[in-house]
Amino acid sequence: ATATAAAAAAAAATPPPLAPAPATVPVPALPLPPPTADGVYNIGYDWTWPTIDSVLAPYHHGNNTPAVQGGAGSGHPFGPTLLYSAEPELGVLFEVMKGGHVSSVTLY
């Protein structure tokens, strides 16, 4: 009985597991509009993350792993989101929802 009580106490003290990463839904990249005369892309409100990611690909330097924000129980109405940043020299962070749509952009 003592071993069972000790096992139950240990199980109660164990923190809950981390929230799994949100399921990725394949979202096709839109065809890129041509850049401006000086080679700049104007990212539109209707661009999904795969389209933006294809423009930022030269800045990834081999690492495009997102950080997961807001695990289970965080109270975020849209569930966990993914945070992407190409590289610090760009000074931009994209918060991407499960469906590939950008919910916010942070400039730093």
C-alpha positions as CSV (number, residue, x, y, z in Angstrom):
1,A,0.0,0.0,0.0
2,T,2.9,2.3,0.7
3,A,4.4,1.8,-2.7
4,T,1.0,2.6,-4.4
5,A,0.7,5.8,-2.3
6,A,4.2,6.8,-3.2
7,A,3.6,6.1,-6.9
8,A,0.3,8.2,-6.8
9,A,2.1,11.1,-5.1
10,A,4.9,11.0,-7.7
11,A,2.4,11.0,-10.5
12,A,0.5,13.9,-9.0
13,A,3.8,15.9,-8.8
14,T,4.7,15.3,-12.4
15,P,4.1,18.4,-14.5
16,P,1.8,18.0,-17.5
17,P,3.5,17.2,-20.8
18,L,4.3,20.1,-23.2
19,A,1.7,20.9,-25.8
20,P,2.4,19.2,-29.1
21,A,3.2,21.4,-32.1
22,P,0.1,22.4,-34.1
23,A,-0.7,20.1,-37.0
24,T,0.6,21.6,-40.2
25,V,-1.9,22.0,-42.9
26,P,-0.4,22.1,-46.4
27,V,-1.1,25.5,-47.7
28,P,-0.1,26.1,-51.3
29,A,2.1,29.1,-52.0
30,L,0.4,31.7,-54.2
31,P,2.2,32.7,-57.4
32,L,4.6,35.5,-56.6
33,P,3.7,38.8,-58.1
34,P,6.6,40.5,-59.8
35,P,8.9,42.6,-57.6
36,T,8.9,46.4,-57.9
37,A,11.5,48.0,-60.3
38,D,14.1,48.1,-57.5
39,G,13.6,44.4,-56.7
40,V,11.4,44.8,-53.6
41,Y,8.4,42.6,-52.9
42,N,5.5,44.3,-51.2
43,I,4.0,41.6,-49.0
44,G,0.2,41.8,-49.1
45,Y,-2.4,41.1,-46.5
46,D,-3.6,38.1,-48.5
47,W,-0.3,36.3,-48.6
48,T,-0.1,33.1,-46.7
49,W,3.1,31.9,-44.9
50,P,4.3,29.6,-47.7
51,T,4.3,32.5,-50.1
52,I,6.1,34.8,-47.7
53,D,8.5,32.0,-46.8
54,S,9.4,31.6,-50.5
55,V,10.4,35.3,-50.7
56,L,12.4,35.1,-47.4
57,A,14.1,31.8,-48.3
58,P,17.5,33.4,-49.1
59,Y,17.6,34.8,-45.5
60,H,17.0,31.5,-43.7
61,H,20.7,30.4,-43.6
62,G,19.6,26.8,-43.3
63,N,17.3,27.2,-40.3
64,N,13.6,27.8,-40.5
65,T,12.4,26.0,-37.5
66,P,9.5,27.9,-35.8
67,A,8.9,28.4,-32.1
68,V,5.5,27.3,-30.8
69,Q,3.6,29.9,-28.9
70,G,0.6,29.2,-26.7
71,G,0.3,25.5,-25.9
72,A,-2.8,23.7,-24.8
73,G,-4.7,25.6,-22.1
74,S,-3.1,29.0,-23.0
75,G,-6.5,30.6,-23.6
76,H,-5.6,31.7,-27.1
77,P,-8.8,31.5,-29.1
78,F,-7.1,30.1,-32.2
79,G,-4.9,27.5,-30.5
80,P,-1.1,27.4,-30.7
81,T,0.6,29.5,-33.3
82,L,4.1,29.3,-34.9
83,L,6.6,32.1,-34.7
84,Y,8.9,32.4,-37.7
85,S,11.8,34.8,-38.2
86,A,14.2,34.6,-41.2
87,E,17.2,36.2,-39.5
88,P,17.8,39.0,-37.0
89,E,19.1,41.3,-39.7
90,L,15.6,41.5,-41.2
91,G,14.0,42.5,-37.9
92,V,10.7,40.9,-38.5
93,L,8.8,38.1,-36.7
94,F,5.7,36.4,-38.2
95,E,3.0,34.7,-36.1
96,V,1.4,32.0,-38.2
97,M,-1.9,30.2,-37.5
98,K,-2.5,26.6,-38.1
99,G,-4.0,27.2,-41.6
100,G,-0.9,29.1,-42.8
101,H,-2.4,32.6,-42.5
102,V,-0.3,35.3,-40.8
103,S,-2.0,36.6,-37.6
104,S,0.5,39.2,-36.7
105,V,3.8,40.7,-37.8
106,T,6.3,42.2,-35.3
107,L,9.0,44.6,-36.4
108,Y,12.0,44.9,-34.1
